[in-house]
Amino acid sequence: MGYADGLFDLTDRVVLITGGSRGLGREMAFAAARCGADVVIASRNMDNCVATAAEIESQTGRTAMPYQVHVGRWDQLDGLVEAAYDRFGKVDTLINNAGMSPLYDKLTDVTEKLFDAVVNLNLKGPFRLSALVGERMVAAGRGSIINVSSTGSLRPNGGIIPYAAAKAGLNAMTEGLAQAFGPTVRVNTLMAGPFLTDVSKAWDLSGDNNFGHLALKRAGDPPEIVGAALFLASDASSFTTGSIVRADGGIP
């Protein structure tokens, strides 16, 4: 094993990732497995979870467990955690990746139900999962939690206000959890900029919306999230906690 391979080695570790069946979550799940981890693929669509898990197992030889869950529903999260620990006996890395930012024409179109759904999925669910898994990590003496945020939390616009507020809360939560679970468990934010996932198909890329404001002048390809994710999941980031690691193309 080369130096870099050892630094990012996840052999026999267990990574639980929400929203793991598509987009950035799928990329991170495959990357963890390729570095030796077994993975729990959790999302609302069981068929997608099963398909992704099967691909991971066939391509990497690692175990991938599919699990259907709505992260925004508090009462479903205990079951996810129990299932992961029943299967593997541990979780070494939790990646709170599931999220959504629904479109709306004007602010008065945002209903209370929609607002609550955005906050539940992007903030409340990650809090509950982090609490459930983090306490077990503390008892085990090690662990890493990664909260996937968005540059919208730093540079919000009128079209993403509930989402941006929830992600800003996630950033704050990261710092608090790092203090609560330290010194043995690390908690960090992975802040993503615009990536060309299936979600990006709904974006208006005309005019000033073509990423020319970014230092790299483009959106990211999904595999470009992997380096930052593996850094935070592995011992390569052993002295990094309560931090925001940005993979955003250079926001102004």
Secondary structure, DSSP 8 states (H G I E B T S, - for coil): --HHHHHT--TT-EEEEETTTSHHHHHHHHHHHHTT-EEEEEES-HHHHHHHHHHHHHHH---EEEEE--TT-GGGHHHHHHHHHHHHS--SEEEE--------SSGGG--HHHHHHHHIIIIIHHHHHHHHHHHHHHHHT-EEEEEEEEGGGTS--TTSHHHHHHHHHHHHHHHHHHHHHTTTEEEEEEEE--B-SGGGGG---SGGGSSTTSTTSS-B-GGGGHHHHHHHHSGGGTT--S-EEEESS---
